[in-house]
Amino acid sequence: MNFNMSIEDNFASFIDEDTGQSVFVDSFDNEEFDVRIGTISDSKPVGSIIAHSTEELNKKLAELYQKFQGEK
């Protein structure tokens, strides 16, 4: 899955075309980003990410999603 969220965004969502899973990311301070995975009507929190650059944020999102996929 390709994540392309900017560190300046307060919210983003992504859909994994292969699994149908959605990833929802939100932040109030653009430093700590809360991540939920599931569907629009049923998503579960899977962790928080602290990032200080767009590149760091997207790398950590990909790592967290891969970890979630491995735990299923």
C-alpha positions in Angstrom: 0.0 0.0 0.0 1.2 3.5 -0.8 0.9 6.1 1.9 1.1 9.7 0.8 0.0 11.8 3.8 1.6 15.1 4.4 2.8 16.0 7.9 0.5 19.1 7.6 -2.7 17.0 7.1 -5.0 16.5 10.1 -6.8 13.5 8.5 -6.3 11.1 5.7 -7.7 7.7 4.7 -6.3 5.0 2.5 -7.8 1.8 1.0 -5.8 -1.3 0.4 -7.1 -2.5 -3.0 -5.9 -6.1 -2.3 -7.5 -6.6 1.1 -10.3 -4.0 1.1 -9.0 -2.7 4.5 -9.2 1.0 5.1 -6.6 2.9 7.1 -7.7 6.1 8.8 -5.2 8.6 10.2 -5.9 11.7 12.3 -4.0 14.2 14.3 -4.7 17.3 16.3 -1.2 18.6 16.5 0.4 17.3 13.3 3.0 15.5 15.4 1.1 12.5 16.9 -1.0 10.6 14.5 -3.6 8.1 15.6 -4.2 5.1 13.2 -7.3 3.0 12.9 -7.8 0.1 10.5 -11.0 -1.6 9.3 -14.1 -0.3 7.5 -15.9 3.1 7.6 -18.4 1.6 10.0 -16.1 -0.6 12.0 -12.5 0.4 12.5 -10.2 -0.4 15.4 -7.3 1.7 16.8 -3.9 0.0 16.0 -1.5 2.6 17.3 -0.1 6.1 17.3 2.8 7.4 15.4 5.0 10.4 16.2 6.6 11.9 13.2 8.4 15.2 12.4 8.5 15.0 8.6 6.3 13.7 5.8 8.8 11.0 4.8 9.0 9.8 8.4 5.2 9.7 8.7 4.6 7.7 5.6 7.4 5.3 6.4 6.0 4.7 9.9 2.4 4.3 8.5 3.7 1.6 6.1 5.5 -0.2 8.9 2.5 -0.1 11.2 0.2 -1.4 8.4 2.6 -4.2 7.6 2.8 -5.2 11.2 -1.0 -5.2 11.4 -1.2 -7.4 8.3 1.2 -9.9 9.9 -0.8 -10.2 13.1 -4.0 -11.1 11.4 
